Amino acid sequence: MRWFFRHVNPMAKVPALVHNGQTITETAAICAYLADAFPEAGLAPAAPERAAYYRWLFFAAGPVEQAVTNHRAGFIPAPEQEFFFGYGSYERTVDQLERAVLSHPFIAGDRFTAADVYVGSHIGWGLGMQTLPPRAAFLVYAEKLTRRDAYQRAVAKDQALLDAAG
Ligand SMILES: N[C@@H](CCC(=O)N[C@@H](CS)C(=O)NCC(=O)O)C(=O)O
């Protein structure tokens, strides 16, 4: 099984998806890909209105992931190194993430999109693992996402799979 998975993703990182004969890795890319592959779900804004959608998807995939993991590992760039780190500093990144969640009801505008799936996961995991500070904006945003029916259904499906696996 592991041998097979490494053929899908030689990085041996999850998630990885094979769909219609194409392999896709990187969670943000998977979210955006699925939103486009299943347009009937309405999870991507219309193409000309994707500025915030792409902005925060890429911001979370790059600066947030690196800032949070480096911070968790205790790796703090010195002030004179910040200019060549894509996230600058953990503090700058967290402040920007807070501004992002405060700017609209959802991360890319007035309605839920695939960007909320991804940014919401970062925030949910970050709060749970205490790798993000429990700022009110993050708590309110996470609560808004986790009370959605679709979120509840997804959690129930995951739990059923875990139960079946024993
Ligand atoms: N940049 C990747 C990160 C994926 C990642 O780090 N996955 C972790 C689990 S959250 C993993 O597969 N860890 C197993 C390992 O590295 O051996 C993404 O966005 O998908």
The ligand as an ORCA input file, in Angstrom:
! r2SCAN-3c Opt
* xyz 0 1
  N       1.998     21.040      1.527
  C       1.255     19.817      1.726
  C       1.422     19.351      3.164
  C       0.926     17.952      3.340
  C       1.402     17.369      4.660
  O       2.333     17.867      5.326
  N       0.768     16.259      5.040
  C       1.161     15.584      6.254
  C      -0.069     15.277      7.077
  S      -0.879     16.748      7.537
  C       1.809     14.263      5.892
  O       1.460     13.653      4.896
  N       2.751     13.811      6.718
  C       3.338     12.508      6.539
  C       4.813     12.527      6.293
  O       5.394     13.586      5.984
  O       5.411     11.463      6.348
  C      -0.216     20.030      1.375
  O      -0.676     21.162      1.371
  O      -0.920     19.064      1.059
*
